[in-house]
């Protein structure tokens, strides 16, 4: 990973070093006047954290295109320093788009030979003239090996599975289309490699049976209603009092940053990230996994495991009431200054008409209603809640569930 980070820094330095010196006349008129220019949301690139590589400013405008042999690249101009930069840092000096490079790496790691991979890419190519050679593909494989860690499994997976057998796929019509994928070869190798992963064999069996035995009636709407509620529609929420939230910058974040440079449209981000991680990393075993939880499961979590489950609507109302009480108390502090001074002289009846000073004073006004009033009873729990896991991983003796959120850091 350190080699990959070093590679990105070198690429950024090489690009910014050759840029012309800043000229105020190159900026748009609004930027010259000192106004902050932001790019409209519908025109923003798919890469959310895109910023100027020179000054790291997120304020930029579009500045035309750069025509390459196989693609046309969007140029951006920083409104702070005037530097011109592109979204795809790693494609400098390459004839093919980053999307083609990632597709080639994915096909190669599926078990196809270099010549077969080039032939498949030529068949799929529609907009560009594909003249990819196996030698070029070999250079890409070597260059991006630090992030495509499935390379250490590829030889062993190819001995047991053909490219068509390596990944199980199914399109699930669960109100909308979900593309389920399960990398059976990687899952087997992960379990064989570490004895701690042997206990996850039931998970492997579950993923193998998803295409044939998934209870689609739980997810699909019937006459406008489905048997199960989606997780976002469920009228319950869990207590966060004991939840620990920690931000992490790990290999998954780095991989996501790399893949998003190849995405042209924001609606394609999920699909591109899931495919690349499933085919090329060494821990992702499945994507878009359908899961559901029953009322009995919720009761077990509530009574045996100690989970606190609340009614979502009641919890939101309590929060609104608490915020209103806090605002009222702040206003009361200003309005009752004279009343407080009178109360200190003994005029408690006249100076405290609302009883703010009795039994502890203003502090009692800040106390919210007990959260137990929003606790949901066992009989009111939903019969069924459904959902889909974006990315499922096995690593370090544990199962990891990943959910892609474009602005999770905020």
NUPA-784763 format. One record per residue (C-alpha): z, y negated, x; residue number from 0. Coordinates in nm, 2 decimals, padded with zeros to 4 digits, always signed. Layout:
# residues N
@pz=Z&py=Y&px=X&nr=NUM
...
//
This chain:
# residues 410
@pz=+00.00&py=+00.00&px=+00.00&nr=0
@pz=+00.07&py=-00.24&px=+00.29&nr=1
@pz=-00.28&py=-00.18&px=+00.42&nr=2
@pz=-00.42&py=-00.28&px=+00.08&nr=3
@pz=-00.22&py=-00.59&px=+00.06&nr=4
@pz=-00.33&py=-00.69&px=+00.41&nr=5
@pz=-00.69&py=-00.63&px=+00.30&nr=6
@pz=-00.66&py=-00.86&px=+00.00&nr=7
@pz=-00.51&py=-01.13&px=+00.22&nr=8
@pz=-00.79&py=-01.10&px=+00.48&nr=9
@pz=-01.05&py=-01.12&px=+00.20&nr=10
@pz=-00.89&py=-01.43&px=+00.05&nr=11
@pz=-00.87&py=-01.60&px=+00.39&nr=12
@pz=-01.23&py=-01.52&px=+00.47&nr=13
@pz=-01.35&py=-01.67&px=+00.14&nr=14
@pz=-01.14&py=-01.99&px=+00.16&nr=15
@pz=-01.23&py=-02.05&px=+00.52&nr=16
@pz=-01.60&py=-02.09&px=+00.45&nr=17
@pz=-01.55&py=-02.33&px=+00.15&nr=18
@pz=-01.66&py=-02.69&px=+00.20&nr=19
@pz=-01.41&py=-02.97&px=+00.24&nr=20
@pz=-01.26&py=-03.12&px=-00.07&nr=21
@pz=-01.45&py=-03.41&px=-00.22&nr=22
@pz=-01.31&py=-03.60&px=-00.52&nr=23
@pz=-01.66&py=-03.65&px=-00.66&nr=24
@pz=-01.70&py=-03.28&px=-00.71&nr=25
@pz=-01.43&py=-03.27&px=-00.97&nr=26
@pz=-01.50&py=-03.34&px=-01.34&nr=27
@pz=-01.43&py=-03.69&px=-01.47&nr=28
@pz=-01.11&py=-03.58&px=-01.65&nr=29
@pz=-00.97&py=-03.43&px=-01.34&nr=30
@pz=-01.06&py=-03.74&px=-01.13&nr=31
@pz=-00.86&py=-03.95&px=-01.38&nr=32
@pz=-00.56&py=-03.73&px=-01.32&nr=33
@pz=-00.57&py=-03.54&px=-01.64&nr=34
@pz=-00.46&py=-03.17&px=-01.65&nr=35
@pz=-00.75&py=-02.95&px=-01.75&nr=36
@pz=-00.69&py=-02.61&px=-01.90&nr=37
@pz=-00.95&py=-02.34&px=-01.98&nr=38
@pz=-00.97&py=-02.25&px=-02.35&nr=39
@pz=-00.82&py=-01.91&px=-02.44&nr=40
@pz=-01.15&py=-01.77&px=-02.56&nr=41
@pz=-01.32&py=-01.86&px=-02.23&nr=42
@pz=-01.05&py=-01.75&px=-01.99&nr=43
@pz=-01.11&py=-01.46&px=-01.76&nr=44
@pz=-00.95&py=-01.12&px=-01.83&nr=45
@pz=-00.73&py=-01.17&px=-01.52&nr=46
@pz=-00.43&py=-01.35&px=-01.66&nr=47
@pz=-00.27&py=-01.44&px=-01.33&nr=48
@pz=-00.59&py=-01.59&px=-01.19&nr=49
@pz=-00.51&py=-01.89&px=-00.96&nr=50
@pz=-00.66&py=-02.08&px=-00.68&nr=51
@pz=-00.63&py=-01.88&px=-00.36&nr=52
@pz=-00.58&py=-02.20&px=-00.15&nr=53
@pz=-00.31&py=-02.38&px=-00.34&nr=54
@pz=-00.21&py=-02.12&px=-00.60&nr=55
@pz=-00.26&py=-02.36&px=-00.89&nr=56
@pz=-00.34&py=-02.20&px=-01.23&nr=57
@pz=-00.54&py=-02.51&px=-01.34&nr=58
@pz=-00.91&py=-02.46&px=-01.30&nr=59
@pz=-01.25&py=-02.52&px=-01.46&nr=60
@pz=-01.58&py=-02.33&px=-01.46&nr=61
@pz=-01.83&py=-02.45&px=-01.20&nr=62
@pz=-02.15&py=-02.25&px=-01.26&nr=63
@pz=-02.25&py=-01.91&px=-01.12&nr=64
@pz=-02.34&py=-01.75&px=-00.79&nr=65
@pz=-02.64&py=-01.51&px=-00.81&nr=66
@pz=-02.60&py=-01.19&px=-00.61&nr=67
@pz=-02.84&py=-00.90&px=-00.57&nr=68
@pz=-02.70&py=-00.70&px=-00.86&nr=69
@pz=-02.48&py=-00.94&px=-01.06&nr=70
@pz=-02.41&py=-01.30&px=-01.14&nr=71
@pz=-02.06&py=-01.42&px=-01.06&nr=72
@pz=-01.87&py=-01.69&px=-01.24&nr=73
@pz=-01.74&py=-01.96&px=-01.01&nr=74
@pz=-01.42&py=-02.16&px=-01.08&nr=75
@pz=-01.31&py=-02.49&px=-00.93&nr=76
@pz=-00.94&py=-02.58&px=-00.88&nr=77
@pz=-00.86&py=-02.92&px=-01.04&nr=78
@pz=-00.57&py=-02.96&px=-00.79&nr=79
@pz=-00.74&py=-02.92&px=-00.45&nr=80
@pz=-01.11&py=-02.89&px=-00.54&nr=81
@pz=-01.17&py=-02.55&px=-00.39&nr=82
@pz=-01.43&py=-02.32&px=-00.55&nr=83
@pz=-01.33&py=-01.96&px=-00.59&nr=84
@pz=-01.42&py=-01.64&px=-00.78&nr=85
@pz=-01.23&py=-01.39&px=-00.98&nr=86
@pz=-01.34&py=-01.08&px=-00.78&nr=87
@pz=-01.20&py=-01.12&px=-00.43&nr=88
@pz=-01.28&py=-00.77&px=-00.31&nr=89
@pz=-01.65&py=-00.77&px=-00.38&nr=90
@pz=-01.73&py=-01.02&px=-00.11&nr=91
@pz=-02.02&py=-00.88&px=+00.09&nr=92
@pz=-02.09&py=-00.60&px=-00.15&nr=93
@pz=-02.42&py=-00.57&px=-00.34&nr=94
@pz=-02.27&py=-00.39&px=-00.65&nr=95
@pz=-02.03&py=-00.52&px=-00.91&nr=96
@pz=-01.67&py=-00.41&px=-00.89&nr=97
@pz=-01.71&py=-00.23&px=-01.22&nr=98
@pz=-01.98&py=+00.00&px=-01.07&nr=99
@pz=-01.76&py=+00.07&px=-00.76&nr=100
@pz=-01.46&py=+00.17&px=-00.98&nr=101
@pz=-01.69&py=+00.40&px=-01.19&nr=102
@pz=-01.82&py=+00.56&px=-00.88&nr=103
@pz=-01.47&py=+00.63&px=-00.75&nr=104
@pz=-01.36&py=+00.77&px=-01.08&nr=105
@pz=-01.65&py=+01.01&px=-01.10&nr=106
@pz=-01.60&py=+01.12&px=-00.75&nr=107
@pz=-01.23&py=+01.19&px=-00.81&nr=108
@pz=-01.32&py=+01.39&px=-01.12&nr=109
@pz=-01.47&py=+01.65&px=-00.88&nr=110
@pz=-01.84&py=+01.55&px=-00.86&nr=111
@pz=-02.01&py=+01.55&px=-00.52&nr=112
@pz=-02.14&py=+01.22&px=-00.37&nr=113
@pz=-02.50&py=+01.31&px=-00.47&nr=114
@pz=-02.40&py=+01.40&px=-00.82&nr=115
@pz=-02.20&py=+01.08&px=-00.86&nr=116
@pz=-02.49&py=+00.87&px=-00.75&nr=117
@pz=-02.72&py=+01.05&px=-01.00&nr=118
@pz=-02.48&py=+01.00&px=-01.29&nr=119
@pz=-02.45&py=+00.63&px=-01.21&nr=120
@pz=-02.82&py=+00.59&px=-01.20&nr=121
@pz=-02.85&py=+00.75&px=-01.55&nr=122
@pz=-02.58&py=+00.52&px=-01.69&nr=123
@pz=-02.71&py=+00.20&px=-01.53&nr=124
@pz=-02.88&py=-00.01&px=-01.79&nr=125
@pz=-02.87&py=-00.37&px=-01.68&nr=126
@pz=-02.91&py=-00.33&px=-01.30&nr=127
@pz=-03.14&py=-00.13&px=-01.08&nr=128
@pz=-02.92&py=+00.14&px=-00.92&nr=129
@pz=-03.02&py=+00.25&px=-00.57&nr=130
@pz=-02.68&py=+00.38&px=-00.47&nr=131
@pz=-02.67&py=+00.63&px=-00.18&nr=132
@pz=-02.41&py=+00.89&px=-00.10&nr=133
@pz=-02.34&py=+00.71&px=+00.24&nr=134
@pz=-02.25&py=+00.39&px=+00.05&nr=135
@pz=-02.02&py=+00.59&px=-00.18&nr=136
@pz=-01.85&py=+00.75&px=+00.12&nr=137
@pz=-01.77&py=+00.40&px=+00.26&nr=138
@pz=-01.62&py=+00.30&px=-00.07&nr=139
@pz=-01.40&py=+00.61&px=-00.09&nr=140
@pz=-01.27&py=+00.55&px=+00.26&nr=141
@pz=-01.21&py=+00.18&px=+00.19&nr=142
@pz=-01.02&py=+00.22&px=-00.13&nr=143
@pz=-00.84&py=+00.54&px=-00.03&nr=144
@pz=-00.50&py=+00.35&px=-00.01&nr=145
@pz=-00.50&py=+00.29&px=-00.38&nr=146
@pz=-00.69&py=+00.60&px=-00.50&nr=147
@pz=-00.41&py=+00.84&px=-00.41&nr=148
@pz=-00.56&py=+01.12&px=-00.61&nr=149
@pz=-00.76&py=+01.19&px=-00.30&nr=150
@pz=-00.48&py=+01.41&px=-00.17&nr=151
@pz=-00.51&py=+01.63&px=-00.48&nr=152
@pz=-00.89&py=+01.63&px=-00.52&nr=153
@pz=-00.97&py=+01.93&px=-00.29&nr=154
@pz=-00.71&py=+02.15&px=-00.46&nr=155
@pz=-00.81&py=+02.04&px=-00.81&nr=156
@pz=-01.17&py=+02.12&px=-00.75&nr=157
@pz=-01.09&py=+02.48&px=-00.66&nr=158
@pz=-00.94&py=+02.55&px=-01.00&nr=159
@pz=-01.12&py=+02.32&px=-01.24&nr=160
@pz=-01.48&py=+02.20&px=-01.28&nr=161
@pz=-01.53&py=+01.82&px=-01.35&nr=162
@pz=-01.58&py=+01.89&px=-01.72&nr=163
@pz=-01.25&py=+02.09&px=-01.74&nr=164
@pz=-01.03&py=+01.85&px=-01.54&nr=165
@pz=-00.96&py=+01.60&px=-01.81&nr=166
@pz=-00.90&py=+01.68&px=-02.18&nr=167
@pz=-01.03&py=+01.40&px=-02.41&nr=168
@pz=-01.01&py=+01.34&px=-02.79&nr=169
@pz=-01.08&py=+01.04&px=-03.01&nr=170
@pz=-00.79&py=+01.00&px=-03.26&nr=171
@pz=-00.87&py=+00.81&px=-03.59&nr=172
@pz=-00.52&py=+00.68&px=-03.65&nr=173
@pz=-00.59&py=+00.37&px=-03.86&nr=174
@pz=-00.79&py=+00.27&px=-03.56&nr=175
@pz=-00.96&py=+00.47&px=-03.28&nr=176
@pz=-00.74&py=+00.58&px=-02.99&nr=177
@pz=-00.90&py=+00.76&px=-02.69&nr=178
@pz=-00.65&py=+01.03&px=-02.58&nr=179
@pz=-00.70&py=+01.16&px=-02.23&nr=180
@pz=-00.50&py=+01.43&px=-02.05&nr=181
@pz=-00.55&py=+01.51&px=-01.68&nr=182
@pz=-00.46&py=+01.88&px=-01.68&nr=183
@pz=-00.54&py=+01.93&px=-01.31&nr=184
@pz=-00.32&py=+01.65&px=-01.19&nr=185
@pz=-00.04&py=+01.76&px=-01.42&nr=186
@pz=-00.05&py=+02.11&px=-01.28&nr=187
@pz=-00.05&py=+01.99&px=-00.92&nr=188
@pz=+00.23&py=+01.75&px=-00.98&nr=189
@pz=+00.45&py=+02.03&px=-01.12&nr=190
@pz=+00.36&py=+02.27&px=-00.84&nr=191
@pz=+00.43&py=+02.01&px=-00.57&nr=192
@pz=+00.79&py=+01.93&px=-00.66&nr=193
@pz=+01.04&py=+02.18&px=-00.80&nr=194
@pz=+01.21&py=+01.89&px=-01.00&nr=195
@pz=+00.89&py=+01.88&px=-01.22&nr=196
@pz=+00.90&py=+02.24&px=-01.33&nr=197
@pz=+01.12&py=+02.14&px=-01.63&nr=198
@pz=+00.83&py=+01.93&px=-01.77&nr=199
@pz=+00.62&py=+02.23&px=-01.86&nr=200
@pz=+00.69&py=+02.18&px=-02.23&nr=201
@pz=+00.54&py=+01.83&px=-02.20&nr=202
@pz=+00.23&py=+01.98&px=-02.04&nr=203
@pz=+00.20&py=+02.23&px=-02.33&nr=204
@pz=+00.24&py=+01.95&px=-02.58&nr=205
@pz=-00.04&py=+01.74&px=-02.42&nr=206
@pz=-00.27&py=+02.04&px=-02.41&nr=207
@pz=-00.23&py=+02.09&px=-02.79&nr=208
@pz=-00.28&py=+01.73&px=-02.89&nr=209
@pz=-00.65&py=+01.76&px=-02.97&nr=210
@pz=-00.61&py=+02.07&px=-03.19&nr=211
@pz=-00.26&py=+02.04&px=-03.34&nr=212
@pz=-00.18&py=+01.67&px=-03.37&nr=213
@pz=-00.05&py=+01.60&px=-03.72&nr=214
@pz=-00.30&py=+01.33&px=-03.80&nr=215
@pz=-00.17&py=+01.29&px=-04.16&nr=216
@pz=+00.14&py=+01.11&px=-04.00&nr=217
@pz=-00.09&py=+00.85&px=-03.85&nr=218
@pz=-00.39&py=+00.82&px=-04.08&nr=219
@pz=-00.38&py=+00.61&px=-04.40&nr=220
@pz=-00.42&py=+00.79&px=-04.73&nr=221
@pz=-00.50&py=+00.58&px=-05.03&nr=222
@pz=-00.39&py=+00.27&px=-04.84&nr=223
@pz=-00.06&py=+00.42&px=-04.72&nr=224
@pz=+00.03&py=+00.66&px=-04.44&nr=225
@pz=+00.31&py=+00.91&px=-04.43&nr=226
@pz=+00.46&py=+00.73&px=-04.13&nr=227
@pz=+00.52&py=+00.37&px=-04.04&nr=228
@pz=+00.38&py=+00.22&px=-03.72&nr=229
@pz=+00.65&py=+00.12&px=-03.47&nr=230
@pz=+00.56&py=-00.25&px=-03.52&nr=231
@pz=+00.60&py=-00.21&px=-03.90&nr=232
@pz=+00.93&py=-00.02&px=-03.90&nr=233
@pz=+01.21&py=-00.22&px=-04.07&nr=234
@pz=+01.47&py=-00.14&px=-03.79&nr=235
@pz=+01.56&py=-00.26&px=-03.45&nr=236
@pz=+01.79&py=-00.12&px=-03.18&nr=237
@pz=+02.09&py=-00.31&px=-03.03&nr=238
@pz=+02.01&py=-00.47&px=-02.69&nr=239
@pz=+02.37&py=-00.53&px=-02.59&nr=240
@pz=+02.37&py=-00.25&px=-02.33&nr=241
@pz=+02.00&py=-00.27&px=-02.24&nr=242
@pz=+01.93&py=-00.36&px=-01.88&nr=243
@pz=+01.60&py=-00.54&px=-01.82&nr=244
@pz=+01.47&py=-00.55&px=-01.46&nr=245
@pz=+01.15&py=-00.69&px=-01.33&nr=246
@pz=+00.96&py=-00.48&px=-01.08&nr=247
@pz=+00.67&py=-00.52&px=-00.85&nr=248
@pz=+00.55&py=-00.17&px=-00.76&nr=249
@pz=+00.23&py=+00.02&px=-00.70&nr=250
@pz=+00.14&py=+00.01&px=-01.08&nr=251
@pz=+00.14&py=-00.37&px=-01.08&nr=252
@pz=-00.08&py=-00.38&px=-00.77&nr=253
@pz=-00.32&py=-00.13&px=-00.93&nr=254
@pz=-00.34&py=-00.33&px=-01.25&nr=255
@pz=-00.41&py=-00.65&px=-01.05&nr=256
@pz=-00.70&py=-00.47&px=-00.87&nr=257
@pz=-00.86&py=-00.32&px=-01.19&nr=258
@pz=-00.85&py=-00.63&px=-01.40&nr=259
@pz=-01.09&py=-00.80&px=-01.15&nr=260
@pz=-01.36&py=-00.57&px=-01.28&nr=261
@pz=-01.31&py=-00.65&px=-01.65&nr=262
@pz=-01.54&py=-00.90&px=-01.81&nr=263
@pz=-01.39&py=-00.91&px=-02.16&nr=264
@pz=-01.03&py=-00.92&px=-02.25&nr=265
@pz=-01.06&py=-00.65&px=-02.52&nr=266
@pz=-01.17&py=-00.40&px=-02.25&nr=267
@pz=-00.86&py=-00.44&px=-02.04&nr=268
@pz=-00.66&py=-00.15&px=-02.18&nr=269
@pz=-00.95&py=+00.10&px=-02.16&nr=270
@pz=-01.04&py=+00.00&px=-01.80&nr=271
@pz=-00.69&py=+00.02&px=-01.67&nr=272
@pz=-00.61&py=+00.35&px=-01.84&nr=273
@pz=-00.92&py=+00.52&px=-01.72&nr=274
@pz=-00.88&py=+00.41&px=-01.36&nr=275
@pz=-00.52&py=+00.50&px=-01.33&nr=276
@pz=-00.58&py=+00.84&px=-01.49&nr=277
@pz=-00.87&py=+00.94&px=-01.27&nr=278
@pz=-00.76&py=+00.78&px=-00.94&nr=279
@pz=-00.38&py=+00.76&px=-00.90&nr=280
@pz=-00.15&py=+01.05&px=-00.82&nr=281
@pz=+00.11&py=+01.02&px=-01.10&nr=282
@pz=-00.06&py=+00.93&px=-01.43&nr=283
@pz=-00.12&py=+01.24&px=-01.64&nr=284
@pz=-00.21&py=+01.10&px=-01.99&nr=285
@pz=-00.31&py=+00.79&px=-02.19&nr=286
@pz=-00.28&py=+00.70&px=-02.56&nr=287
@pz=-00.04&py=+00.98&px=-02.63&nr=288
@pz=+00.04&py=+01.01&px=-03.01&nr=289
@pz=+00.42&py=+01.03&px=-03.07&nr=290
@pz=+00.64&py=+01.02&px=-03.38&nr=291
@pz=+01.01&py=+01.02&px=-03.46&nr=292
@pz=+01.16&py=+01.15&px=-03.78&nr=293
@pz=+01.46&py=+01.04&px=-03.98&nr=294
@pz=+01.66&py=+01.33&px=-03.84&nr=295
@pz=+01.59&py=+01.22&px=-03.49&nr=296
@pz=+01.71&py=+00.87&px=-03.58&nr=297
@pz=+02.03&py=+01.01&px=-03.73&nr=298
@pz=+02.09&py=+01.21&px=-03.41&nr=299
@pz=+02.04&py=+00.90&px=-03.20&nr=300
@pz=+02.28&py=+00.71&px=-03.42&nr=301
@pz=+02.56&py=+00.96&px=-03.46&nr=302
@pz=+02.54&py=+01.17&px=-03.15&nr=303
@pz=+02.39&py=+00.95&px=-02.88&nr=304
@pz=+02.56&py=+00.62&px=-02.97&nr=305
@pz=+02.25&py=+00.41&px=-03.05&nr=306
@pz=+02.31&py=+00.11&px=-03.28&nr=307
@pz=+02.04&py=+00.06&px=-03.53&nr=308
@pz=+02.01&py=-00.25&px=-03.74&nr=309
@pz=+01.79&py=-00.38&px=-04.02&nr=310
@pz=+01.52&py=-00.60&px=-03.86&nr=311
@pz=+01.51&py=-00.85&px=-04.15&nr=312
@pz=+01.89&py=-00.89&px=-04.17&nr=313
@pz=+01.91&py=-00.93&px=-03.79&nr=314
@pz=+01.65&py=-01.21&px=-03.80&nr=315
@pz=+01.84&py=-01.38&px=-04.08&nr=316
@pz=+02.16&py=-01.36&px=-03.89&nr=317
@pz=+02.00&py=-01.52&px=-03.58&nr=318
@pz=+01.86&py=-01.80&px=-03.80&nr=319
@pz=+02.20&py=-01.86&px=-03.95&nr=320
@pz=+02.37&py=-01.86&px=-03.61&nr=321
@pz=+02.12&py=-02.11&px=-03.48&nr=322
@pz=+02.17&py=-02.34&px=-03.78&nr=323
@pz=+02.55&py=-02.32&px=-03.74&nr=324
@pz=+02.51&py=-02.41&px=-03.37&nr=325
@pz=+02.30&py=-02.72&px=-03.46&nr=326
@pz=+02.56&py=-02.82&px=-03.73&nr=327
@pz=+02.84&py=-02.79&px=-03.48&nr=328
@pz=+02.66&py=-03.01&px=-03.22&nr=329
@pz=+02.61&py=-03.27&px=-03.49&nr=330
@pz=+02.97&py=-03.24&px=-03.60&nr=331
@pz=+03.09&py=-03.32&px=-03.25&nr=332
@pz=+02.93&py=-03.66&px=-03.26&nr=333
@pz=+03.01&py=-03.74&px=-03.62&nr=334
@pz=+03.38&py=-03.64&px=-03.60&nr=335
@pz=+03.49&py=-03.83&px=-03.29&nr=336
@pz=+03.69&py=-04.07&px=-03.50&nr=337
@pz=+03.83&py=-03.79&px=-03.71&nr=338
@pz=+03.95&py=-03.61&px=-03.40&nr=339
@pz=+04.13&py=-03.92&px=-03.27&nr=340
@pz=+04.30&py=-03.96&px=-03.61&nr=341
@pz=+04.40&py=-03.60&px=-03.61&nr=342
@pz=+04.57&py=-03.64&px=-03.27&nr=343
@pz=+04.79&py=-03.91&px=-03.43&nr=344
@pz=+04.90&py=-03.67&px=-03.70&nr=345
@pz=+04.65&py=-03.76&px=-03.98&nr=346
@pz=+04.53&py=-03.40&px=-04.01&nr=347
@pz=+04.46&py=-03.43&px=-04.38&nr=348
@pz=+04.25&py=-03.74&px=-04.37&nr=349
@pz=+04.10&py=-03.68&px=-04.03&nr=350
@pz=+04.00&py=-03.32&px=-04.09&nr=351
@pz=+03.85&py=-03.32&px=-04.44&nr=352
@pz=+03.64&py=-03.01&px=-04.37&nr=353
@pz=+03.92&py=-02.81&px=-04.19&nr=354
@pz=+03.74&py=-02.81&px=-03.85&nr=355
@pz=+04.07&py=-02.84&px=-03.66&nr=356
@pz=+04.27&py=-02.58&px=-03.85&nr=357
@pz=+04.31&py=-02.24&px=-03.68&nr=358
@pz=+04.13&py=-02.32&px=-03.36&nr=359
@pz=+03.90&py=-02.61&px=-03.46&nr=360
@pz=+03.53&py=-02.64&px=-03.38&nr=361
@pz=+03.53&py=-02.31&px=-03.19&nr=362
@pz=+03.55&py=-02.11&px=-03.51&nr=363
@pz=+03.24&py=-02.28&px=-03.64&nr=364
@pz=+03.04&py=-02.13&px=-03.36&nr=365
@pz=+03.14&py=-01.77&px=-03.44&nr=366
@pz=+02.85&py=-01.59&px=-03.61&nr=367
@pz=+02.88&py=-01.33&px=-03.88&nr=368
@pz=+02.96&py=-00.99&px=-03.76&nr=369
@pz=+02.65&py=-00.80&px=-03.65&nr=370
@pz=+02.77&py=-00.49&px=-03.84&nr=371
@pz=+02.65&py=-00.66&px=-04.16&nr=372
@pz=+02.29&py=-00.58&px=-04.04&nr=373
@pz=+02.37&py=-00.21&px=-03.95&nr=374
@pz=+02.12&py=+00.01&px=-04.14&nr=375
@pz=+02.26&py=+00.31&px=-04.33&nr=376
@pz=+02.14&py=+00.66&px=-04.26&nr=377
@pz=+01.98&py=+00.69&px=-04.61&nr=378
@pz=+01.79&py=+00.37&px=-04.55&nr=379
@pz=+01.63&py=+00.49&px=-04.22&nr=380
@pz=+01.25&py=+00.53&px=-04.24&nr=381
@pz=+01.12&py=+00.88&px=-04.30&nr=382
@pz=+00.88&py=+00.87&px=-04.01&nr=383
@pz=+00.78&py=+00.62&px=-03.73&nr=384
@pz=+00.46&py=+00.67&px=-03.53&nr=385
@pz=+00.31&py=+00.52&px=-03.22&nr=386
@pz=+00.10&py=+00.57&px=-02.91&nr=387
@pz=+00.20&py=+00.57&px=-02.55&nr=388
@pz=-00.04&py=+00.37&px=-02.33&nr=389
@pz=+00.02&py=+00.54&px=-02.00&nr=390
@pz=+00.24&py=+00.85&px=-01.92&nr=391
@pz=+00.34&py=+00.93&px=-01.57&nr=392
@pz=+00.55&py=+01.20&px=-01.39&nr=393
@pz=+00.70&py=+01.09&px=-01.06&nr=394
@pz=+01.02&py=+01.13&px=-00.86&nr=395
@pz=+01.15&py=+01.39&px=-01.10&nr=396
@pz=+01.13&py=+01.17&px=-01.41&nr=397
@pz=+00.89&py=+01.09&px=-01.69&nr=398
@pz=+00.78&py=+00.73&px=-01.69&nr=399
@pz=+00.64&py=+00.55&px=-02.00&nr=400
@pz=+00.42&py=+00.25&px=-01.93&nr=401
@pz=+00.30&py=-00.01&px=-02.18&nr=402
@pz=+00.04&py=-00.26&px=-02.07&nr=403
@pz=+00.13&py=-00.62&px=-02.17&nr=404
@pz=-00.09&py=-00.90&px=-02.04&nr=405
@pz=+00.19&py=-01.15&px=-02.02&nr=406
@pz=+00.49&py=-00.92&px=-01.98&nr=407
@pz=+00.63&py=-01.14&px=-01.69&nr=408
@pz=+00.69&py=-01.43&px=-01.94&nr=409
//
